[in-house]
Amino acid sequence: MNQLISVIITTYNREELLERAIRSVIAQSYSAIELIVIDDCSNEKTAQLIESIRLECEARFSGFIYERNEKNSGSNYSRNRGYALSHGVFVTGLDDDDYFLPERLSKLVSRYDEKYAFVTDTLARLDKTHRTYPDSDEKKIIELQDVLCENVVGNQVLTTREKLLGVGGFSPEIKQQQDRDTWIKLILKYGPGIKYSFCTAMVDAEHGSNRITSQIKKYNAYRKLYFKYREYMSETTRSNNLFQLMSFRGFKSTRMNFLLRGRKKDAKLRLKLFRRTLKELF
């Protein structure tokens, strides 16, 4: 398979990490690549970096596009702009502080199956744990309830441009958990995804840039997704989401268990009582 794959990198004031990300795409064993970099109104250092490696990128890639937003507009706007500019049959993303291993695109595109919404693999975190993952073709089908419970997919997938644009790309109103939101939309429209156990991408958890997300921001993001998709959730999935919301609000496990405890032993009645309490809280 040698169909064009568009890789979209969004970036903001991380020129050193951005160069590493770009060079990881340059090093791909797959040949037919279009690289699109969307700069979310960074300082001049990012533009200077791009100019310093432009000739190398233009020689390596089937197409190379660098665009700078006129104002800082956020990751969803930047991603959507990149996908709108893409020409590939397949598309995938790369955060500027992460990077690909050389076989990533070759492995994923060779395992893409049109009857599924997307294909992905298991991300590895570049941190002190140095956790390793098996290099095998063991795979898991990602069903709707899986990703409604939590983001079991990761932050990137490979899919077709047609499918990604078919769900409207990344939702502007979702400021966090936007990856999970998009995977949910893809599965709702195109069916389950596939996740392989091998690892071809590294998530950098060691760099000094700010990755901290406050508990209240997590709560607001999970709450928004919960109300957006709760009609599709099973009873178990709803319960899992409600427990997550309570934990982000600082509830101790003992208090959560107390809310579920009562004279009524029937699970459905206990769940109704639990939800009634949550409505008062949230």
Summary of the structure (lengths in Angstrom):
residues: 282
radius of gyration: 20.5
end to end distance: 50.0
largest distance: 72.3
contacts: 877
relative contact order: 0.13
helix: 45%
strand: 17%
